[in-house]
Amino acid sequence: MALILERLGEEEGVIRRFRQEKITTDIISLMSLYDFNCLGVNDKATIMKIAC
């Protein structure tokens, strides 16, 4: 997951939070906007890139 986030240009803090919460690619499709906001991803375009 970290590699995907790095390629999308996400900040190290966001990548760290995804690691700490053990977010994997299979969990992404189950996440809500609130979940992404809690992880520091607030831009809807970025959320769509991560989810696809």
PyMOL Python script that loads the backbone (N, CA, C, O; Angstrom):
from pymol import cmd

cmd.read_pdbstr("""\
ATOM      1  N   MET A   1       0.828  -1.183   0.000  1.00  0.00           N
ATOM      2  CA  MET A   1       0.000   0.000   0.000  1.00  0.00           C
ATOM      3  C   MET A   1       0.875   1.250   0.000  1.00  0.00           C
ATOM      4  O   MET A   1       0.547   2.243  -0.650  1.00  0.00           O
ATOM      5  N   ALA A   2       1.975   1.199   0.722  1.00  0.00           N
ATOM      6  CA  ALA A   2       2.863   2.359   0.789  1.00  0.00           C
ATOM      7  C   ALA A   2       3.395   2.731  -0.590  1.00  0.00           C
ATOM      8  O   ALA A   2       3.503   3.912  -0.919  1.00  0.00           O
ATOM      9  N   LEU A   3       3.724   1.732  -1.389  1.00  0.00           N
ATOM     10  CA  LEU A   3       4.240   1.989  -2.732  1.00  0.00           C
ATOM     11  C   LEU A   3       3.193   2.696  -3.591  1.00  0.00           C
ATOM     12  O   LEU A   3       3.518   3.619  -4.338  1.00  0.00           O
ATOM     13  N   ILE A   4       1.959   2.268  -3.487  1.00  0.00           N
ATOM     14  CA  ILE A   4       0.868   2.909  -4.231  1.00  0.00           C
ATOM     15  C   ILE A   4       0.728   4.363  -3.808  1.00  0.00           C
ATOM     16  O   ILE A   4       0.615   5.251  -4.653  1.00  0.00           O
ATOM     17  N   LEU A   5       0.734   4.606  -2.510  1.00  0.00           N
ATOM     18  CA  LEU A   5       0.598   5.973  -2.001  1.00  0.00           C
ATOM     19  C   LEU A   5       1.772   6.843  -2.420  1.00  0.00           C
ATOM     20  O   LEU A   5       1.591   8.014  -2.753  1.00  0.00           O
ATOM     21  N   GLU A   6       2.972   6.279  -2.405  1.00  0.00           N
ATOM     22  CA  GLU A   6       4.152   7.031  -2.844  1.00  0.00           C
ATOM     23  C   GLU A   6       4.025   7.418  -4.311  1.00  0.00           C
ATOM     24  O   GLU A   6       4.320   8.553  -4.683  1.00  0.00           O
ATOM     25  N   ARG A   7       3.591   6.486  -5.137  1.00  0.00           N
ATOM     26  CA  ARG A   7       3.444   6.763  -6.574  1.00  0.00           C
ATOM     27  C   ARG A   7       2.366   7.805  -6.842  1.00  0.00           C
ATOM     28  O   ARG A   7       2.427   8.521  -7.841  1.00  0.00           O
ATOM     29  N   LEU A   8       1.378   7.891  -5.953  1.00  0.00           N
ATOM     30  CA  LEU A   8       0.337   8.909  -6.093  1.00  0.00           C
ATOM     31  C   LEU A   8       0.779  10.256  -5.528  1.00  0.00           C
ATOM     32  O   LEU A   8       0.057  11.247  -5.639  1.00  0.00           O
ATOM     33  N   GLY A   9       1.970  10.290  -4.918  1.00  0.00           N
ATOM     34  CA  GLY A   9       2.521  11.539  -4.413  1.00  0.00           C
ATOM     35  C   GLY A   9       2.017  11.941  -3.041  1.00  0.00           C
ATOM     36  O   GLY A   9       2.043  13.121  -2.689  1.00  0.00           O
ATOM     37  N   GLU A  10       1.558  10.971  -2.263  1.00  0.00           N
ATOM     38  CA  GLU A  10       1.060  11.289  -0.924  1.00  0.00           C
ATOM     39  C   GLU A  10       2.213  11.632   0.017  1.00  0.00           C
ATOM     40  O   GLU A  10       3.344  11.182  -0.167  1.00  0.00           O
ATOM     41  N   GLU A  11       1.898  12.433   1.020  1.00  0.00           N
ATOM     42  CA  GLU A  11       2.891  12.849   2.007  1.00  0.00           C
ATOM     43  C   GLU A  11       3.295  11.662   2.874  1.00  0.00           C
ATOM     44  O   GLU A  11       2.540  10.700   3.018  1.00  0.00           O
ATOM     45  N   GLU A  12       4.479  11.737   3.442  1.00  0.00           N
ATOM     46  CA  GLU A  12       4.985  10.674   4.309  1.00  0.00           C
ATOM     47  C   GLU A  12       4.073  10.468   5.520  1.00  0.00           C
ATOM     48  O   GLU A  12       3.912   9.340   5.986  1.00  0.00           O
ATOM     49  N   GLY A  13       3.479  11.546   6.030  1.00  0.00           N
ATOM     50  CA  GLY A  13       2.580  11.427   7.181  1.00  0.00           C
ATOM     51  C   GLY A  13       1.359  10.575   6.872  1.00  0.00           C
ATOM     52  O   GLY A  13       0.921   9.781   7.704  1.00  0.00           O
ATOM     53  N   VAL A  14       0.815  10.740   5.681  1.00  0.00           N
ATOM     54  CA  VAL A  14      -0.345   9.940   5.259  1.00  0.00           C
ATOM     55  C   VAL A  14       0.071   8.479   5.122  1.00  0.00           C
ATOM     56  O   VAL A  14      -0.641   7.582   5.573  1.00  0.00           O
ATOM     57  N   ILE A  15       1.209   8.245   4.506  1.00  0.00           N
ATOM     58  CA  ILE A  15       1.706   6.876   4.327  1.00  0.00           C
ATOM     59  C   ILE A  15       1.929   6.221   5.684  1.00  0.00           C
ATOM     60  O   ILE A  15       1.593   5.052   5.877  1.00  0.00           O
ATOM     61  N   ARG A  16       2.491   6.966   6.613  1.00  0.00           N
ATOM     62  CA  ARG A  16       2.741   6.444   7.961  1.00  0.00           C
ATOM     63  C   ARG A  16       1.433   6.050   8.648  1.00  0.00           C
ATOM     64  O   ARG A  16       1.353   5.000   9.285  1.00  0.00           O
ATOM     65  N   ARG A  17       0.397   6.908   8.514  1.00  0.00           N
ATOM     66  CA  ARG A  17      -0.894   6.597   9.146  1.00  0.00           C
ATOM     67  C   ARG A  17      -1.533   5.353   8.529  1.00  0.00           C
ATOM     68  O   ARG A  17      -2.135   4.548   9.239  1.00  0.00           O
ATOM     69  N   PHE A  18      -1.404   5.194   7.215  1.00  0.00           N
ATOM     70  CA  PHE A  18      -1.929   3.982   6.573  1.00  0.00           C
ATOM     71  C   PHE A  18      -1.209   2.750   7.118  1.00  0.00           C
ATOM     72  O   PHE A  18      -1.833   1.716   7.355  1.00  0.00           O
ATOM     73  N   ARG A  19       0.115   2.864   7.317  1.00  0.00           N
ATOM     74  CA  ARG A  19       0.886   1.745   7.882  1.00  0.00           C
ATOM     75  C   ARG A  19       0.460   1.457   9.314  1.00  0.00           C
ATOM     76  O   ARG A  19       0.245   0.301   9.679  1.00  0.00           O
ATOM     77  N   GLN A  20       0.337   2.504  10.127  1.00  0.00           N
ATOM     78  CA  GLN A  20      -0.033   2.328  11.537  1.00  0.00           C
ATOM     79  C   GLN A  20      -1.392   1.666  11.689  1.00  0.00           C
ATOM     80  O   GLN A  20      -1.588   0.836  12.576  1.00  0.00           O
ATOM     81  N   GLU A  21      -2.320   2.028  10.834  1.00  0.00           N
ATOM     82  CA  GLU A  21      -3.676   1.471  10.903  1.00  0.00           C
ATOM     83  C   GLU A  21      -3.809   0.163  10.128  1.00  0.00           C
ATOM     84  O   GLU A  21      -4.880  -0.442  10.080  1.00  0.00           O
ATOM     85  N   LYS A  22      -2.689  -0.264   9.518  1.00  0.00           N
ATOM     86  CA  LYS A  22      -2.656  -1.513   8.751  1.00  0.00           C
ATOM     87  C   LYS A  22      -3.714  -1.547   7.646  1.00  0.00           C
ATOM     88  O   LYS A  22      -4.415  -2.542   7.460  1.00  0.00           O
ATOM     89  N   ILE A  23      -3.808  -0.423   6.915  1.00  0.00           N
ATOM     90  CA  ILE A  23      -4.742  -0.318   5.797  1.00  0.00           C
ATOM     91  C   ILE A  23      -4.121  -1.018   4.588  1.00  0.00           C
ATOM     92  O   ILE A  23      -3.011  -0.687   4.171  1.00  0.00           O
ATOM     93  N   THR A  24      -4.836  -1.972   4.041  1.00  0.00           N
ATOM     94  CA  THR A  24      -4.371  -2.698   2.861  1.00  0.00           C
ATOM     95  C   THR A  24      -5.310  -2.416   1.695  1.00  0.00           C
ATOM     96  O   THR A  24      -6.361  -1.798   1.865  1.00  0.00           O
ATOM     97  N   THR A  25      -4.921  -2.874   0.521  1.00  0.00           N
ATOM     98  CA  THR A  25      -5.719  -2.590  -0.670  1.00  0.00           C
ATOM     99  C   THR A  25      -7.118  -3.185  -0.599  1.00  0.00           C
ATOM    100  O   THR A  25      -8.049  -2.611  -1.164  1.00  0.00           O
ATOM    101  N   ASP A  26      -7.293  -4.307   0.071  1.00  0.00           N
ATOM    102  CA  ASP A  26      -8.623  -4.903   0.156  1.00  0.00           C
ATOM    103  C   ASP A  26      -9.548  -4.139   1.099  1.00  0.00           C
ATOM    104  O   ASP A  26     -10.768  -4.281   1.015  1.00  0.00           O
ATOM    105  N   ILE A  27      -8.990  -3.342   1.985  1.00  0.00           N
ATOM    106  CA  ILE A  27      -9.792  -2.553   2.927  1.00  0.00           C
ATOM    107  C   ILE A  27     -10.266  -1.239   2.297  1.00  0.00           C
ATOM    108  O   ILE A  27     -11.306  -0.707   2.684  1.00  0.00           O
ATOM    109  N   ILE A  28      -9.515  -0.722   1.339  1.00  0.00           N
ATOM    110  CA  ILE A  28      -9.801   0.583   0.731  1.00  0.00           C
ATOM    111  C   ILE A  28     -11.244   0.694   0.257  1.00  0.00           C
ATOM    112  O   ILE A  28     -11.892   1.714   0.489  1.00  0.00           O
ATOM    113  N   SER A  29     -11.752  -0.338  -0.403  1.00  0.00           N
ATOM    114  CA  SER A  29     -13.114  -0.268  -0.956  1.00  0.00           C
ATOM    115  C   SER A  29     -14.184  -0.208   0.127  1.00  0.00           C
ATOM    116  O   SER A  29     -15.325   0.160  -0.153  1.00  0.00           O
ATOM    117  N   LEU A  30     -13.836  -0.562   1.347  1.00  0.00           N
ATOM    118  CA  LEU A  30     -14.787  -0.543   2.456  1.00  0.00           C
ATOM    119  C   LEU A  30     -14.757   0.769   3.237  1.00  0.00           C
ATOM    120  O   LEU A  30     -15.587   0.986   4.121  1.00  0.00           O
ATOM    121  N   MET A  31     -13.805   1.642   2.914  1.00  0.00           N
ATOM    122  CA  MET A  31     -13.619   2.873   3.680  1.00  0.00           C
ATOM    123  C   MET A  31     -14.577   3.972   3.234  1.00  0.00           C
ATOM    124  O   MET A  31     -14.930   4.071   2.059  1.00  0.00           O
ATOM    125  N   SER A  32     -14.989   4.791   4.193  1.00  0.00           N
ATOM    126  CA  SER A  32     -15.865   5.933   3.917  1.00  0.00           C
ATOM    127  C   SER A  32     -15.023   7.205   3.779  1.00  0.00           C
ATOM    128  O   SER A  32     -13.822   7.202   4.050  1.00  0.00           O
ATOM    129  N   LEU A  33     -15.668   8.281   3.357  1.00  0.00           N
ATOM    130  CA  LEU A  33     -14.974   9.573   3.298  1.00  0.00           C
ATOM    131  C   LEU A  33     -14.452   9.960   4.674  1.00  0.00           C
ATOM    132  O   LEU A  33     -13.357  10.509   4.799  1.00  0.00           O
ATOM    133  N   TYR A  34     -15.234   9.673   5.699  1.00  0.00           N
ATOM    134  CA  TYR A  34     -14.814   9.971   7.071  1.00  0.00           C
ATOM    135  C   TYR A  34     -13.521   9.225   7.404  1.00  0.00           C
ATOM    136  O   TYR A  34     -12.607   9.799   7.995  1.00  0.00           O
ATOM    137  N   ASP A  35     -13.444   7.950   7.025  1.00  0.00           N
ATOM    138  CA  ASP A  35     -12.238   7.159   7.282  1.00  0.00           C
ATOM    139  C   ASP A  35     -11.020   7.785   6.615  1.00  0.00           C
ATOM    140  O   ASP A  35      -9.959   7.908   7.228  1.00  0.00           O
ATOM    141  N   PHE A  36     -11.182   8.182   5.344  1.00  0.00           N
ATOM    142  CA  PHE A  36     -10.070   8.820   4.637  1.00  0.00           C
ATOM    143  C   PHE A  36      -9.685  10.135   5.304  1.00  0.00           C
ATOM    144  O   PHE A  36      -8.500  10.435   5.442  1.00  0.00           O
ATOM    145  N   ASN A  37     -10.672  10.919   5.718  1.00  0.00           N
ATOM    146  CA  ASN A  37     -10.384  12.187   6.391  1.00  0.00           C
ATOM    147  C   ASN A  37      -9.609  11.959   7.679  1.00  0.00           C
ATOM    148  O   ASN A  37      -8.697  12.721   7.999  1.00  0.00           O
ATOM    149  N   CYS A  38      -9.962  10.921   8.415  1.00  0.00           N
ATOM    150  CA  CYS A  38      -9.250  10.598   9.656  1.00  0.00           C
ATOM    151  C   CYS A  38      -7.794  10.225   9.398  1.00  0.00           C
ATOM    152  O   CYS A  38      -6.935  10.419  10.258  1.00  0.00           O
ATOM    153  N   LEU A  39      -7.526   9.694   8.220  1.00  0.00           N
ATOM    154  CA  LEU A  39      -6.159   9.322   7.856  1.00  0.00           C
ATOM    155  C   LEU A  39      -5.389  10.468   7.217  1.00  0.00           C
ATOM    156  O   LEU A  39      -4.214  10.318   6.882  1.00  0.00           O
ATOM    157  N   GLY A  40      -6.047  11.613   7.048  1.00  0.00           N
ATOM    158  CA  GLY A  40      -5.371  12.782   6.500  1.00  0.00           C
ATOM    159  C   GLY A  40      -5.539  12.965   5.009  1.00  0.00           C
ATOM    160  O   GLY A  40      -4.876  13.817   4.418  1.00  0.00           O
ATOM    161  N   VAL A  41      -6.411  12.186   4.382  1.00  0.00           N
ATOM    162  CA  VAL A  41      -6.672  12.328   2.947  1.00  0.00           C
ATOM    163  C   VAL A  41      -8.008  13.037   2.812  1.00  0.00           C
ATOM    164  O   VAL A  41      -9.061  12.431   3.007  1.00  0.00           O
ATOM    165  N   ASN A  42      -7.966  14.326   2.476  1.00  0.00           N
ATOM    166  CA  ASN A  42      -9.169  15.148   2.448  1.00  0.00           C
ATOM    167  C   ASN A  42      -9.655  15.495   1.049  1.00  0.00           C
ATOM    168  O   ASN A  42     -10.798  15.920   0.880  1.00  0.00           O
ATOM    169  N   ASP A  43      -8.817  15.323   0.062  1.00  0.00           N
ATOM    170  CA  ASP A  43      -9.151  15.675  -1.315  1.00  0.00           C
ATOM    171  C   ASP A  43      -9.885  14.514  -1.987  1.00  0.00           C
ATOM    172  O   ASP A  43      -9.368  13.399  -2.044  1.00  0.00           O
ATOM    173  N   LYS A  44     -11.091  14.777  -2.495  1.00  0.00           N
ATOM    174  CA  LYS A  44     -11.895  13.708  -3.097  1.00  0.00           C
ATOM    175  C   LYS A  44     -11.240  13.116  -4.340  1.00  0.00           C
ATOM    176  O   LYS A  44     -11.385  11.922  -4.604  1.00  0.00           O
ATOM    177  N   ALA A  45     -10.529  13.927  -5.098  1.00  0.00           N
ATOM    178  CA  ALA A  45      -9.831  13.407  -6.280  1.00  0.00           C
ATOM    179  C   ALA A  45      -8.745  12.412  -5.863  1.00  0.00           C
ATOM    180  O   ALA A  45      -8.564  11.379  -6.508  1.00  0.00           O
ATOM    181  N   THR A  46      -8.037  12.721  -4.799  1.00  0.00           N
ATOM    182  CA  THR A  46      -7.005  11.818  -4.290  1.00  0.00           C
ATOM    183  C   THR A  46      -7.627  10.531  -3.776  1.00  0.00           C
ATOM    184  O   THR A  46      -7.093   9.445  -3.998  1.00  0.00           O
ATOM    185  N   ILE A  47      -8.750  10.653  -3.095  1.00  0.00           N
ATOM    186  CA  ILE A  47      -9.446   9.466  -2.591  1.00  0.00           C
ATOM    187  C   ILE A  47      -9.842   8.562  -3.750  1.00  0.00           C
ATOM    188  O   ILE A  47      -9.699   7.342  -3.666  1.00  0.00           O
ATOM    189  N   MET A  48     -10.335   9.149  -4.824  1.00  0.00           N
ATOM    190  CA  MET A  48     -10.726   8.359  -5.988  1.00  0.00           C
ATOM    191  C   MET A  48      -9.514   7.671  -6.620  1.00  0.00           C
ATOM    192  O   MET A  48      -9.617   6.530  -7.070  1.00  0.00           O
ATOM    193  N   LYS A  49      -8.376   8.351  -6.657  1.00  0.00           N
ATOM    194  CA  LYS A  49      -7.160   7.737  -7.204  1.00  0.00           C
ATOM    195  C   LYS A  49      -6.735   6.542  -6.360  1.00  0.00           C
ATOM    196  O   LYS A  49      -6.354   5.500  -6.894  1.00  0.00           O
ATOM    197  N   ILE A  50      -6.803   6.695  -5.039  1.00  0.00           N
ATOM    198  CA  ILE A  50      -6.416   5.612  -4.140  1.00  0.00           C
ATOM    199  C   ILE A  50      -7.383   4.442  -4.273  1.00  0.00           C
ATOM    200  O   ILE A  50      -6.969   3.283  -4.285  1.00  0.00           O
ATOM    201  N   ALA A  51      -8.663   4.748  -4.373  1.00  0.00           N
ATOM    202  CA  ALA A  51      -9.691   3.702  -4.416  1.00  0.00           C
ATOM    203  C   ALA A  51      -9.701   2.941  -5.736  1.00  0.00           C
ATOM    204  O   ALA A  51     -10.158   1.799  -5.789  1.00  0.00           O
ATOM    205  N   CYS A  52      -9.204   3.559  -6.793  1.00  0.00           N
ATOM    206  CA  CYS A  52      -9.232   2.871  -8.102  1.00  0.00           C
ATOM    207  C   CYS A  52      -7.930   2.229  -8.318  1.00  0.00           C
ATOM    208  O   CYS A  52      -7.719   1.592  -9.351  1.00  0.00           O
TER     209      CYS A  52
END
""", "prot")
cmd.dss("prot")
cmd.show_as("cartoon", "prot")
cmd.util.cbc("prot")
cmd.orient("prot")
